[in-house]
Amino acid sequence: MSDARATVSPVDTDDWLTDTRTSYDTVADSYADYVRESLSEEPYLRAALALFAELVHVAGGGPVADVGCGPGQVAAYLHDLGLDIVGIDLSPAMVDVARREHPGLRFKVGSMTDLDLADASVAGLLAFWSLVHVPDHALPGVFGHFRRALRPGGPLLLGFHVGDTSRLKTEGYDGHPMKVYVHRRQPAQVAALLREAGFTVEAHTLLSPEESVPGAVIFAR
């Protein structure tokens, strides 16, 4: 459970953070176009988000953080499910897009490596495909911040690409230049790191297992 509290130091911030911020500042508008209707084509992801919203409501409700929110399409979906959501993203340009496209919602610039949320301040937290550029050495610190920010028993939802490789991505949406590493991980690896950070893993599901790059979601508390 996420009920123990500990001081978490910022993760070592090396060039990957700067590269990720700059890359997504560059592709913000194109990326928003790419993902704007993405949930409409993903019934299992919508089901996972609906379950996450239900778990937050059952636990008593309260503020929820979408960490690595991008242009805000997932935050908007959760808002429509009744959650009090705030989106957080590393890229200022991406936050600008999210505010423009979803003017009734709250978005702010921030990093999951030094998460600007008070201890036990959120009733739920999700990182939906936003761990993809976080290197292995930074994940324990990131998960420590997630645990610190969550209320006791608060649900955590992660979505990520499944695989065993890391590759450098140099061209992004609409051909814009990027410089980010794309990390694919196995659910068992992510679950083990969550347990080490003090979470109880409740479920994980493999999505599109027949595709070359499956996805996975993990629910934890």
Phi, psi and omega in degrees: 000160182264049186255350178272143183246139179210152175285130181243122178279152176303141176295148174308123183256102179254199190296339184297327178292313178298316180297320180294314179300311181297318181298315182281336168298323182290321187255011190307309183293318180294320179295320178300318177298323184292322187255359190305317182252017188297323182292335180295339182258007187231080183297328181286327175291320176298321178295320178296318179294322178295319178295317177301314179299319179298317180297322177295315180298316182297326180282000177112354178075181183132182182294145181232140180250129171258102188266121189081049192284345182059221182280006167092011184292325178287318177302318179296321179296317180291325175300319179293340176270009173095011181269146174273093194252143168234131178263138181233131179216149180291330187268116176301322179294323178294321177295321176300317178297315180299317179295323180291318184278337182226070189295342179274357184251166181258131176223146177212157178278134178186166181243137177290347178280345178211065195294122183273064174229137180293157178303136175053039186260347182239145181276345178197157181212138174226150173229098190259098181062024180257359176270000191296333181256004181275121181291161184304320185293339182269344185298317180302319178294320177299312180294328175298320177292321177301314181296317181298319185283334183283144171292158176307127180080002182291140182284144174241135176235124175243141170232139186201163175282141182258137178164192183228022187234160169230136181219154179273126178257119185247350178226130184248211189291132184061025175080007180291146180290141174222162173216084180220145172270136179256116184253124175251137186224157177275145179305322181296324179294314180295318179298320179297319178294323177296317179297320178297331179276357176104009179271155166258119179278124184258329181195148165217144187228134176270132181249141178050056185295341181276350181278163182293329177232090178294168171245169176212150171235144178233132172254133179215168174224000000 
